Amino acid sequence: MSEAPYFRHVDCLELGMDNVTWDFENERRAEIDALFAELKRAQPALFNGRVLLMHRYGIDNGTMRGAFLEADYASFVAWQRWGREDVGIYDCFAAAAIQSADGAFLLGVMGSHTYNAGHIYFPCGTPDANDIVNGSTVDFDFSVRRELQEETGLDLETLAVEPGWSLAFEGRLIAAIKVMRSPLAAEPLRALILENMARERQPELADIRIIRGPADFHPLMRGFAKAFLAHRFAVA
């Protein structure tokens, strides 16, 4: 049985890179390559790029400090498919919780060409080399804004960013959630995002869901997103 998500607020993140290899990636190379080839036959758009995976972290005095290693996407996907076993890494990423002026949250439905097709969660993505600044710093503030822009096309200057991060822990998954508030109500905000998506040749998202409370939860919502929203609505 998977662990129920739990939360912890931190004021800031201090994340960097370590020049280490992931033994899992090398030791199970043949199995990983075979699995990814099978997945690509079903979803040809999958790309085996390089991603950043957290391999150590600690939290102290309101700060989360951690370090990432670099691995290929195929190895990351295999690790997910094989149960996220404890092999020295965490799936850690930044996620944008978009809140409308009338208190709803807007989540994306992943497109059919993506690995998580149909799943519903906040705009986010596995960090990669684009999120490394000054040589070795992994910048989640940049990462969350990059993913938000790529997936929704929203003008970041129009959003009010909540201080700090809500860390959602779910087994080997750590989602660093940043709340971003729009001056628009939910319906016009959804319409704006859909309009932006329509200009993309192959948008990553297939739709936008408005979540006003637990009654709007869907079975394909990711656990960390559902638990975060349940907590926010309960304390609102």
N, C-alpha and C positions, 0 to 999 in steps of 0.2 A: 504494500500500500504506500502511495506517495505521501510525503510530508505535507501537512497543511501549511500554506504560506503564512509568514509572520513578517512584521514590519519594524523598522527602526529608522528614526529621523537622524540625519547628520547635517551639519552646517556646510561642510565642504568635502571635496574629494581630492586626494593627492595620489595620482596614478602614474606609473611609469612602465618602462620596458626592461626586461632582463634578457640577456643574450644566452638563453638556454634552449634546449630542444625538448620536445615532448616524446618520451619513449614510446607511448602508445602509437604515435604516427608512424614510427619506423618499424616497430615490432610486428604490427598487423597490416603492413603495407599492401600485401597481395589481397587480403580480404577486403580492405578499404577500397582499393581500386575496382575490385569486382562488384562491390555494392554500388559504387557511384556510377559505373557503366550501366548497371541495371536501371538505376534511377533516371539516368539521362535518356534512356530509350523511351521512358514514359513521359519525361519532361525535358525536351531537348534544350530549353533555355537555361538550364542549370549550368553554372560556370564555376570551375574549380580554382577560384582565386585564393589569395592569402588573407587570413583573418587573425584577429588578436583574441587570445583566450587568457583569462586571469588564472594565475597559478598560485598566488598567495595574497592574503589580505589580513588586515587587522583594523579594529575600530577603537579609538581612544580620544576622549575629550572632544567629542563632536566631529571628529575627522575620520574618514575611512581612507586608509593608505593601502595600496596594493600594487602589484606588478603583473604584467602580461608577458606572454611568450607569443611567437608567431607560428602559425600552422596552416596547412591547406584546408580549404572548405570541405573537401571530401572526408578528411579525418574527423572534422567537427561533426558532420552529418552522421557518419558512422557511429561515433560516440553517442549521439542522441538516439539513433535507431536501436542501439544495443543497450539502452537502459541508463545512460548517463552514469556509468559505473565510476567509482572513486579511483580515478587514475591521475590525480594531481592537478585537475583544472576545474574552473567554474565557468559557466556560461554567463558572463557579466556584460551588461550593455545599458545604454541610456535610452529612456523612453519618454516621449512627450505626451503628457496627459492634457489634452486640449479641453478647456472648460469654456462654455458659452456664457454670455452675460446673464442668461436666465438659469444658470446653475447646472445645466446638463453637461455631460462629457461626450466627446465625439471619438469613436473608434473606427479603425479601418478594417475592411474585409480584404484579406490577401487575394491577389489575382490567381487565376487558374494556372498560370505559367510559373508560379513561385513554388518553393519547396513546401511552405506552409499554406498551400491553397485552401481558401475557405475559412481559415482561422481568423478570429476577430480579436484585435488588441490595439494598443496604442502605436502610433508611428514610432518605429525604432529599427535597429539593425545591429548585427554583429559588428563591433568596431574593426577597422582595418587601418592600413598604413596612412590613409588620408587623415586620420584622427591623431597622428603623432605630430607634435610640435616641438620646436627647439631640440630636435635630435632624439629625445627619449621620453618626453612627457606625453601621456595619453590624455587628451583633452575631451572630457565628456560634455562640457558646455558646448564645445564646437560640434561634437558628434551628434548631440540631440537636435541642434539647430539644423545641421546638414540633413539628417534624416527627415525632419519635419518639412524642410523646404523641398526635398526630392519627392516625398510622398504626397504632400498636400498642396504645394505651391503657395502656402500662406506667407504673407509679408511679415517677417519677424518683428519689424518695428511697430506693428500694430498690437502686439501681444504683451501683456504684463506678466512678468516671470516671477513666480513665487520663490522666496529665498530658500536655500537648502535643498535637500534631496530626501525623498522617501525611498528607503531601500526595502525591496520586497525579496525575501528569501524563500525559495521553494526547492528544497533539496540542493542540487548543485547549480541552481539558477539564481542569479542575483540581478534584479532589475533596479536600476537607479532611475527613479521616476521624478520628472520635473513637471510641475503644474504650470501651464501657460494659459492665461485668461484672455479671451477675445472680447471686444466691445460689442460684438454682434450676438444676437439671440441664436438659438440652436438651428432653426430652420434656414435662415439666410446664410449662416456660417456653413452649413452642410452644402447649400446650393453653390456657394463660392468655391468650396473645395472641389465639388464635382465639375464645375466649370473649368477649374485649373487642370483637373485630371483629363478632361476631354481634349485638351491641347497636346497631351503626351501621346507619342506613337504607341508605346506599350506601358501604360501606367502600372506601378507595382500594386496598387489597390484596385479592387473591383467595385467597391461601394463604401459608403460611410454610414455607420449606425449611430443614432442618437440614443444615449442612455440617460434617462432621467431618474432612474431608481432601480432597485432589484427586480421589479416586474419586467424590465426591459432586458434582463440578462438572457443570453442565448447559450445553448449547449456548446457551441464552438468558440466561445470566449475563452481565452487562455486563463489558467488558474490565477496567476499573479495579478492580472488585470481585474478579474472578478472580485478577488479578495480586497484589492486596493479600493475599488469603487464601493464595495459593501461597507468598508470602514469609513470612507469619506461621507457617504450618505447617512451613516448611523450617527456621526458626530456633527453633521450640518445643522 
